[in-house]
Amino acid sequence: MSDSRPRAARTNAPPRDIPATGLAAPLDPRRLAALVGLAVVGALVGIAGTLVQSAWFPGGLLLALLAAAGLFYGGRCLTGTQPGAMAPAAGWLISVIFLLGGRPEGDYVFGDEIGLALFMLGGMAVAVICATMSRSPQLGADSGRPGK
């Protein structure tokens, strides 16, 4: 036999409204514009990094990867979400792959194969690291310790 009485909550805590975050959050035009802007800046950093890493091989490669890491981490901090890191990474990757195609004359932008491999793998590794890192602690957030 089924009981028609409503079930009591396990705790006496009042119900909370928890706002949706990440991909479950409602579409916000400001966030969408920020992600598109980050993707465009990511493409520009990818183009600049391609030119710099092939021009000054050891130092240029480090400079290009540091610029990409700064952009990816900055996008993550700006939006506070994983798409904030992935939008500039997508723009970066698309621009780098576009530059890999070369020109009809047969030459292409990248200098040597080792620089290309390190630039591609390093940039993708930095993008994955920035997208999967844990959330940064909120400044001024309550630590939950009593008596504070």
BANU-651362 format. One record per residue: x, y, z of N, C-alpha, C in turn; residue in one letter. Coordinates in steps of 0.02 Angstrom, whole numbers, plus 50000, padded with zeros to 5 digits. Layout:
N
XYZXYZXYZa ...
END
This chain:
148
500414994250000500005000050000500445006250000m 500245010949963500645017149960500365022250008s 500815026050037500625031250084500565037750046d 500005041250055499895047450017500165053550052s 500465052650110500755058450146501405060450114r 501555067050112502205069250084502765067250131p 503325065750102503905063750140504225069750173r 504465068850233504805074250269505525074550245a 505795080450245506495081350226506935078150279a 507515075950259507975072750305508265077650355r 508315083850338508565088850384508045094250393t 508145098250442507695103850453507935110150419n 508435109550376508705115350342508215117950291a 508155124550284507705127350234507975125950164p 507545125050115507785123950047508135130250021p 508655129049981509045134549953508965134649877r 509005140649851509035141449779509775141749759d 510005136649725510695136449703510715138649630i 511065144049614511075146449545511475141649500p 511245140949439511595136749391512225140149368a 512755136249361513405138949339513645134949278t 514165137449247514475133949191514015133449131g 513985127549100513575126749041512835126449057l 512655125349121511955125149141511675132149154a 512095137049157511875143949171511495146649111a 511015150949123510655154049067511135158249024p 510965158748961511395162348914511395169848930l 511985172448942512075179448960512435182848901d 512155188148872512475191348815513165194148832p 513265196548894513925199148913514445193548914r 514255187848942514725182148944514875179648874r 514365179348832514475177148763514935181948726l 514845188448736515295193348704516005192748731a 516065191448796516735190548825517075184348796a 516705178948787517005172848759517205173848685l 516795177348648516975178748577517585183248575v 517605188348618518195192748621518825188948641g 518755184348689519335180348709519565175748652l 519095173148612519285168948556519665173048503a 519455179248492519805183548443520505185248468v 520555186948533521215188348561521655182148560v 521345176248571521725170048566522005168848496g 521605170548445521855169948377522435174648364a 522385180748390522935185548381523565183348417l 523485180648477524065178148515524365172148479v 523955167948448524205162348409524615164548348g 524365169648314524735172248255525385175448277i 525365179548330525975182748354526465177648381a 526205172648416526645167348442526975163348387g 526615162148333526905158548277527485162348247t 527415168848240527945172948211528545173548259l 528405174448323528935175448372529335168948383v 528985163348389529335157148404529785154948347q 529605156548286530045154548231530605159648220s 530515165848242531025170948232531595170348283a 531435169548346531935169048399531825162348434w 532125157048406531905150348425531885148948500f 532405148648537532285146348606531895151448648p 532095157748644531765162848684531065164648658g 530995164748593530345166348563529825161048577g 530035154748580529575149348597529325150148668l 529785151548714529575152648784529115158748790l 529285164048755528875170048757528175168748729l 528135165048675527485163548645527065159048691a 527385154148722527005149748768526795153448831l 527215158048856527025161948914526435166648898l 526435169448838525875173748818525235169748813a 525275163648785524685159448780524445157348849a 524905155548894524715153548962524395159348999a 524665165348991524375171149023523665172648998g 523565171848934522905173048906522405167748929l 522605161448928522145156048948521965156749022f 522465158049064522325158849135521925165149149y 522075170449113521705176649120520975175849100g 520845172049047520155170649027519795166649080g 520155161949110519845157849163519675162149223r 520125166649242519995171049300519465176249284c 519455178749223518965183849204518255181249208l 518145175449180517465172749179517325168149239t 517835165249267517745160649323517485153849302g 517505152349237517255145949212517765142849165t 517665136349150518105132949103518055135749032q 517455137549009517435140548942517845146948936p 517985150248992518405156248991519125154648971g 519345148648986520005146448964519995143148896a 519435139948880519395136348817519255140748757m 518925146348766518775150848710519425153648680a 519885156548720520505158848688520925153048662p 520875147248695521255141448670520995139148602a 520345139548592520055137648527520275142648474a 520255149048489520495154048440521235153148425g 521625151648477522345150448468522465144448422w 522115138948436522225132848398521995133648325l 521445136848314521195137948246521685142148206i 521955147448236522425151648199523085147948185s 523315144048232523935140348221523845135048167v 523285131548168523155126448116523075129848048i 522755135648047522685139247984523365141147955f 523825143247999524495145047976524915139047957l 524725133147979525085127147959524975125347886l 524425127847857524255126047789524765128347737g 525125133547751525625135947703525315140247649g 525745141947603525535146147546525615142047482r 525325144447427525375140747364526105140147340p 526535144647362527235144447341527615138747374e 527325135847427527635130147459527955131647526g 528025137947544528315139447610527755140647660d 527945140247723527455141447776527785145347832y 527385147447881527615152247931528105149147981v 528005142847999528415139748050529125138648026f 529595139448072530305138848055530535131648047g 530595128148103530835121248100530325116648133d 530425110148123529945105348148529935104848225e 530515105448257530535104848329530185110748363i 530275116748336529925122548362529175121948353g 528965119448295528255118548282527955113448331l 528295107848340528035102748386527995105348457a 528515108748480528505111348548527975116748557l 527885120948506527385126148510526685123248512f 526535118548469525875115448467525725111548531m 526175107048549526065102848608526065107048672l 526525111748677526555116048736525935120348743g 525695123148689525085127248692524475123248710g 524415117248682523845113048699523885110648771m 524475109148795524555106948865524375112648912a 524595118748896524425124448939523675125648938v 523345124848881522625125748877522255120748920a 522475114448918522155109348958522265110649033v 522865112649051523015114049121522575119749146i 522525125149107522125130849129521375129249132c 521145124949087520425123249086520235118449141a 520695114249163520525109149213520745110849283t 521055116549293521275118249360520675119749405m 520775118949470520225119949516520065127449521s 519495128849547519295135849554519745139349604r 519885145549590520295149349637519865151449696s 520165152049755519765153949813519515161149805p 518915162249830518615168849826518915173349879q 519115179249860519385183949908518835186349955l 518985186350019518495188750067517955183750083g 518005177650058517495172650072517565170150143a 517005168450172517005165950241517325159050242d 517775158050289518115151550293517695146250325s 517135148150357516705143350389516915141650460g 517435144750484517665143550552517235147550600r 517005144450653516605148150701517035153050741p 516745158450762517105163250802517555167850763g 517475167950699517905172250658517555178650641k 
END
